[in-house]
Amino acid sequence: MAPININKPLVLTYLYLFIYILLSSGVILYNKWVLSPKYFNFPLPITLTMIHMGFSGLVAFFLVRVFKVVSPAKMTFEIYATCVIPISAFFASSLWFGNTAYLHISVAFIQMLKALMPVATFLMAVMCGTDKLRCDVFLNMVLVSVGVVISSYGEIHFNVVGTVYQVTGIFAEALRLVLTQVLLQKKGLTLNPITSLYYIAPCSFVFLFVPWFLLEKPTMEVSQIQFNFWIFFTNALCALALNFSIFLVIGRTGAVTIRVAGVLKDWILIALSTVIFPESAITGLNIIGYAIALCGVVMYNYIKVKDVRASQLPTDIIPERLTKDWKLEKKSSDIFKPNNSGDNSGGTGSGTDAYGDEEAPLIASARLSYLGRTQLGDHAA
């Protein structure tokens, strides 16, 4: 019998996605239980988010500086100022607004609103220049938005404040995802999940301190807030594991893929939340609207994967193409000999083009073709 070839990178990528879905579902249900007045009754979302960031930053510090499990990245001031600080700000904002929404709306409705995440991610990617505005993709985004509107119209316990918090958190998280993808894949910076939290978690904690000091600290001084060490410790531990899984998935795929994979998680959460939290009642109009939005999300992902496949060069012609480019370059060099004493700025070429802003799909052949395009791009540069 012929041996079975197992594509380990592909299996590992799907394993990361499964772990992300499992941890994300657990953290969402756990946070809802902790924050809800009907259950544990800890109505301080900024404090809870600060506990998560403080715990994650502390663990990352010990792993990097004390136990030296990994080495710190070669962080420059330009990358820190233009990437790490903005990512930390939007990371903190998305968690803050998302946790606050649990105080006002149900888990099921929150997951339906999260169908807007591909829309927000696409818009943020266009604004950041990592994606292009196209008519077919725009129509898919309209379909998703219409589905979310229908789902919202069918919500029994619709709350404007909670909806605004959740939608704001969605756009903050979308911008954070795009910027994180830029940090991990575009800036040439090698970060693993530990070093990512080592730089981002402390900054997020600092950004949360100001609104916590103004909004929740006075409340904590006059209210009797119960605090159970083991509950908050396990909650922060789950959030830490989720943060690790998010960075792992983004580093292997992209910002849009993690949200499309999250659609499955949303369906699981909608079902679980109606069982765990009886107030998370859903209607037929909720399901119809969310199904429409889901169709738009699936179509959008299909277009992205098709675009990536169409842009790939067949792997078997890469050596031939490289030889042909070398011969052409050799002929042109016989005709034109550059002045070595001149400026070298023209030789930088199109190194950026070698690393296109397309999302790497969960297909092994795509990565090989992408490597071939990278070699061709570097050779041409």
C-alpha positions as CSV (number, residue, x, y, z in Angstrom):
1,M,0.0,0.0,0.0
2,A,1.2,3.5,-0.8
3,P,2.0,5.6,2.2
4,I,-0.5,8.3,3.2
5,N,1.0,11.7,2.8
6,I,-0.1,14.0,5.6
7,N,0.3,17.7,5.0
8,K,1.5,18.8,8.4
9,P,1.3,22.6,7.9
10,L,-2.3,22.3,6.6
11,V,-3.2,20.1,9.6
12,L,-1.5,22.4,12.0
13,T,-3.4,25.4,10.5
14,Y,-6.8,23.7,10.9
15,L,-5.8,22.7,14.5
16,Y,-5.0,26.3,15.3
17,L,-8.4,27.3,13.9
18,F,-10.2,24.6,16.0
19,I,-8.4,25.8,19.1
20,Y,-9.3,29.4,18.4
21,I,-13.0,28.5,18.0
22,L,-13.0,26.4,21.2
23,L,-11.3,29.1,23.3
24,S,-13.2,32.0,21.8
25,S,-16.5,30.3,22.6
26,G,-15.5,29.5,26.1
27,V,-14.2,33.0,26.9
28,I,-17.3,34.6,25.5
29,L,-19.7,32.5,27.6
30,Y,-17.4,32.9,30.6
31,N,-17.3,36.7,30.3
32,K,-21.1,36.8,29.9
33,W,-21.5,34.8,33.1
34,V,-19.1,37.0,35.1
35,L,-20.5,40.3,33.9
36,S,-24.2,39.5,33.8
37,P,-26.2,40.9,36.8
38,K,-28.2,37.7,36.8
39,Y,-25.3,35.5,37.5
40,F,-21.9,36.4,39.0
41,N,-22.8,40.1,38.9
42,F,-19.4,41.8,38.2
43,P,-20.6,44.7,36.0
44,L,-17.2,46.3,35.5
45,P,-16.1,45.4,31.9
46,I,-13.0,47.7,31.9
47,T,-11.8,46.2,35.1
48,L,-12.2,42.7,33.7
49,T,-10.4,43.6,30.5
50,M,-7.6,45.2,32.5
51,I,-7.3,41.9,34.5
52,H,-6.9,40.0,31.2
53,M,-4.3,42.4,29.8
54,G,-2.3,42.6,33.1
55,F,-2.2,38.8,33.5
56,S,-1.3,38.3,29.9
57,G,1.5,40.9,30.0
58,L,2.8,39.5,33.3
59,V,3.0,35.9,32.0
60,A,4.6,37.1,28.7
61,F,7.2,39.1,30.7
62,F,8.2,36.1,32.8
63,L,8.4,33.9,29.7
64,V,10.6,36.4,27.8
65,R,12.7,38.0,30.5
66,V,12.9,35.6,33.4
67,F,12.6,32.1,32.0
68,K,13.9,33.2,28.5
69,V,11.6,30.7,26.7
70,V,11.8,33.0,23.7
71,S,14.0,36.0,22.8
72,P,12.5,39.5,22.5
73,A,12.0,40.7,18.9
74,K,14.3,43.3,17.3
75,M,11.8,46.1,17.8
76,T,12.5,49.4,16.3
77,F,11.0,52.7,17.4
78,E,9.3,53.1,14.0
79,I,7.6,49.7,14.2
80,Y,6.7,50.3,17.9
81,A,5.2,53.7,17.2
82,T,3.4,52.9,14.0
83,C,2.2,49.4,14.7
84,V,2.4,48.2,18.3
85,I,0.9,51.3,19.9
86,P,-2.1,51.6,17.5
87,I,-2.7,47.8,17.7
88,S,-2.7,48.0,21.5
89,A,-5.1,50.9,21.5
90,F,-7.6,49.2,19.2
91,F,-7.1,45.8,20.9
92,A,-8.0,47.4,24.2
93,S,-10.9,49.3,22.7
94,S,-12.4,46.2,21.0
95,L,-12.2,44.2,24.2
96,W,-13.6,47.0,26.3
97,F,-16.6,47.7,24.0
98,G,-17.2,44.0,23.4
99,N,-17.3,43.2,27.1
100,T,-19.6,46.2,27.8
101,A,-22.1,44.9,25.3
102,Y,-22.7,41.8,27.5
103,L,-24.3,44.1,30.0
104,H,-27.0,45.2,27.6
105,I,-27.7,42.5,24.9
106,S,-27.7,38.7,24.7
107,V,-24.9,36.5,23.6
108,A,-27.0,35.2,20.6
109,F,-27.6,38.8,19.3
110,I,-24.0,39.7,19.8
111,Q,-22.9,36.8,17.7
112,M,-25.4,37.9,15.0
113,L,-24.0,41.4,15.0
114,K,-20.5,39.9,14.7
115,A,-21.5,38.8,11.2
116,L,-20.5,42.4,10.3
117,M,-16.9,41.6,11.1
118,P,-16.0,40.7,7.4
119,V,-17.6,44.0,6.3
120,A,-15.6,46.0,8.9
121,T,-12.4,44.1,8.1
122,F,-12.8,44.7,4.4
123,L,-13.5,48.4,4.9
124,M,-10.5,48.8,7.2
125,A,-8.3,46.8,4.8
126,V,-9.3,49.2,2.0
127,M,-8.6,52.2,4.2
128,C,-5.2,50.8,5.2
129,G,-4.3,50.0,1.6
130,T,-4.0,46.2,2.0
131,D,-7.1,45.5,-0.1
132,K,-8.8,47.0,-3.1
133,L,-12.4,48.2,-3.5
134,R,-14.2,46.0,-5.9
135,C,-17.8,45.9,-7.1
136,D,-18.4,42.2,-6.5
137,V,-16.9,42.3,-3.0
138,F,-18.9,45.4,-2.2
139,L,-22.1,43.7,-3.2
140,N,-21.3,40.8,-0.9
141,M,-20.7,43.3,1.9
142,V,-24.1,44.9,1.2
143,L,-25.7,41.4,1.5
144,V,-24.1,40.8,4.8
145,S,-25.2,44.2,6.1
146,V,-28.8,43.6,5.0
147,G,-28.8,40.3,6.7
148,V,-27.6,41.8,10.0
149,V,-30.3,44.6,9.7
150,I,-33.0,41.9,9.3
151,S,-31.6,40.0,12.2
152,S,-31.6,43.1,14.4
153,Y,-35.1,43.9,13.4
154,G,-36.2,40.5,14.6
155,E,-34.4,40.8,18.0
156,I,-36.8,40.6,20.9
157,H,-34.7,42.5,23.4
158,F,-33.2,45.1,21.2
159,N,-31.0,47.6,23.1
160,V,-29.5,50.6,21.3
161,V,-26.7,51.2,23.8
162,G,-25.6,47.6,23.7
163,T,-25.8,47.5,19.9
164,V,-23.7,50.7,19.6
165,Y,-21.1,49.3,21.9
166,Q,-20.9,46.0,20.0
167,V,-20.7,47.6,16.5
168,T,-18.0,50.0,17.7
169,G,-16.1,47.1,19.2
170,I,-16.4,45.3,15.9
171,F,-14.8,48.1,13.9
172,A,-12.1,48.5,16.5
173,E,-11.3,44.8,16.3
174,A,-11.3,44.9,12.5
175,L,-8.8,47.6,12.4
176,R,-6.7,45.8,15.1
177,L,-6.8,42.6,13.0
178,V,-5.6,44.4,9.8
179,L,-2.9,46.2,11.7
180,T,-1.8,42.9,13.3
181,Q,-1.6,41.3,9.9
182,V,0.6,44.1,8.8
183,L,2.8,43.8,11.8
184,L,3.3,40.0,11.5
185,Q,3.4,39.7,7.7
186,K,4.3,43.0,6.1
187,K,6.9,44.6,8.3
188,G,9.3,41.8,8.2
189,L,9.0,41.4,12.0
190,T,9.0,37.8,13.4
191,L,6.8,37.6,16.4
192,N,5.4,34.6,18.1
193,P,2.4,34.7,20.4
194,I,4.4,35.2,23.5
195,T,6.4,38.2,22.2
196,S,3.3,39.6,20.6
197,L,1.6,39.8,24.0
198,Y,4.9,40.9,25.6
199,Y,4.7,44.1,23.5
200,I,0.9,44.6,23.1
201,A,-0.6,43.5,26.4
202,P,1.2,46.2,28.6
203,C,0.3,48.9,26.1
204,S,-3.3,47.8,26.1
205,F,-3.3,47.9,29.9
206,V,-2.1,51.5,29.9
207,F,-4.7,52.5,27.4
208,L,-7.4,51.0,29.6
209,F,-6.2,52.7,32.8
210,V,-7.5,56.2,31.9
211,P,-11.2,55.1,31.2
212,W,-11.0,52.8,34.2
213,F,-9.8,55.6,36.5
214,L,-12.6,57.9,35.3
215,L,-15.5,55.5,34.9
216,E,-15.1,52.4,37.1
217,K,-12.8,53.3,40.0
218,P,-15.4,55.6,41.6
219,T,-18.0,52.8,41.3
220,M,-15.7,50.3,43.0
221,E,-15.1,52.6,45.9
222,V,-18.8,53.0,46.8
223,S,-20.2,49.6,45.7
224,Q,-19.9,46.2,47.3
225,I,-18.3,44.2,44.4
226,Q,-17.6,40.5,45.0
227,F,-14.2,39.2,44.0
228,N,-13.4,35.5,43.7
229,F,-9.7,34.9,43.0
230,W,-10.2,31.5,41.2
231,I,-12.9,32.8,39.0
232,F,-10.9,35.7,37.7
233,F,-7.7,33.7,37.5
234,T,-9.3,31.0,35.4
235,N,-11.1,33.6,33.3
236,A,-7.8,35.5,32.7
237,L,-6.1,32.2,31.9
238,C,-8.7,31.4,29.2
239,A,-8.3,34.9,27.8
240,L,-4.5,34.5,27.7
241,A,-4.8,31.2,25.8
242,L,-7.3,32.9,23.4
243,N,-4.8,35.7,22.7
244,F,-2.1,33.2,21.9
245,S,-4.4,31.3,19.5
246,I,-5.5,34.6,17.7
247,F,-1.9,35.6,17.0
248,L,-1.1,32.0,15.8
249,V,-4.0,31.9,13.4
250,I,-3.4,35.4,12.0
251,G,0.3,34.6,11.5
252,R,-0.6,31.5,9.4
253,T,-3.6,32.8,7.5
254,G,-4.9,36.3,7.6
255,A,-7.4,38.7,9.2
256,V,-10.3,37.7,7.0
257,T,-9.8,34.0,7.4
258,I,-10.0,34.2,11.2
259,R,-13.3,36.0,10.9
260,V,-14.8,33.6,8.4
261,A,-13.7,30.6,10.6
262,G,-15.4,32.5,13.4
263,V,-18.8,32.1,11.6
264,L,-18.8,28.5,12.7
265,K,-18.0,29.6,16.2
266,D,-20.9,32.0,16.1
267,W,-23.4,29.3,15.2
268,I,-22.1,27.2,18.0
269,L,-22.4,30.1,20.4
270,I,-25.9,31.0,19.3
271,A,-27.0,27.4,20.0
272,L,-25.2,27.1,23.3
273,S,-26.2,30.6,24.6
274,T,-29.9,29.7,24.3
275,V,-29.3,26.7,26.5
276,I,-27.0,28.3,29.1
277,F,-28.7,31.7,29.2
278,P,-32.5,31.4,28.9
279,E,-32.8,35.2,28.2
280,S,-30.9,34.7,24.9
281,A,-34.1,33.9,23.0
282,I,-34.0,34.0,19.2
283,T,-36.7,34.4,16.7
284,G,-37.2,33.1,13.1
285,L,-36.4,36.5,11.8
286,N,-33.1,36.4,13.7
287,I,-32.2,33.2,12.0
288,I,-33.3,34.3,8.5
289,G,-31.3,37.5,8.8
290,Y,-28.2,35.8,10.0
291,A,-28.5,33.1,7.3
292,I,-28.5,35.9,4.7
293,A,-25.5,37.5,6.3
294,L,-23.7,34.1,6.3
295,C,-24.4,33.7,2.6
296,G,-22.6,37.0,2.0
297,V,-19.7,35.9,4.1
298,V,-19.3,32.6,2.4
299,M,-19.4,34.2,-1.1
300,Y,-16.8,36.8,0.0
301,N,-14.5,34.1,1.1
302,Y,-15.0,32.2,-2.1
303,I,-14.0,35.3,-4.1
304,K,-10.9,35.8,-2.1
305,V,-9.7,32.2,-2.5
306,K,-10.5,32.2,-6.2
307,D,-8.5,35.4,-6.6
308,V,-5.5,33.9,-4.9
309,R,-5.7,30.7,-7.0
310,A,-5.9,32.8,-10.2
311,S,-2.9,34.8,-9.3
312,Q,-0.7,31.8,-8.6
313,L,2.0,30.6,-11.0
314,P,2.1,26.8,-11.6
315,T,4.9,25.5,-9.5
316,D,6.4,23.3,-12.2
317,I,7.3,26.3,-14.4
318,I,9.0,28.3,-11.7
319,P,12.5,27.1,-12.5
320,E,11.9,27.7,-16.2
321,R,10.6,31.2,-15.5
322,L,13.6,32.0,-13.3
323,T,16.0,30.8,-16.0
324,K,14.2,32.9,-18.7
325,D,14.3,36.0,-16.4
326,W,18.0,35.4,-15.8
327,K,18.7,35.2,-19.5
328,L,16.8,38.4,-20.2
329,E,18.5,40.2,-17.4
330,K,21.9,39.0,-18.7
331,K,21.2,40.2,-22.2
332,S,20.0,43.6,-20.9
333,S,23.2,43.9,-18.7
334,D,25.3,43.4,-21.8
335,I,23.7,46.4,-23.4
336,F,23.4,48.7,-20.4
337,K,26.0,48.8,-17.6
338,P,24.9,51.0,-14.7
339,N,27.2,53.5,-13.1
340,N,28.3,52.1,-9.8
341,S,29.1,55.5,-8.5
342,G,25.6,56.7,-9.0
343,D,22.6,56.5,-6.6
344,N,21.4,53.1,-5.7
345,S,17.8,54.1,-4.9
346,G,16.6,52.8,-8.3
347,G,17.7,49.3,-7.5
348,T,15.2,48.8,-4.7
349,G,12.7,47.8,-7.3
350,S,9.4,46.2,-6.4
351,G,10.3,44.3,-3.3
352,T,6.9,45.1,-1.9
353,D,5.2,43.5,-4.8
354,A,6.7,40.2,-4.0
355,Y,4.7,40.1,-0.8
356,G,1.2,40.8,-2.1
357,D,-1.6,41.8,0.2
358,E,-3.7,38.8,-0.7
359,E,-4.7,36.5,2.1
360,A,-2.9,33.2,2.1
361,P,-5.6,30.5,1.9
362,L,-5.7,27.2,3.8
363,I,-4.3,25.3,0.9
364,A,-0.9,23.8,0.8
365,S,-0.3,24.4,-2.9
366,A,-1.0,28.1,-2.5
367,R,1.9,28.5,-0.1
368,L,4.3,26.8,-2.6
369,S,3.1,29.0,-5.4
370,Y,3.3,32.0,-3.2
371,L,6.9,31.1,-2.4
372,G,7.6,30.9,-6.1
373,R,6.1,34.3,-6.7
374,T,8.3,35.6,-3.8
375,Q,11.4,34.2,-5.5
376,L,10.4,35.7,-8.8
377,G,9.7,39.0,-7.2
378,D,13.0,39.1,-5.3
379,H,14.9,38.1,-8.5
380,A,13.2,40.8,-10.5
381,A,14.0,43.4,-7.8
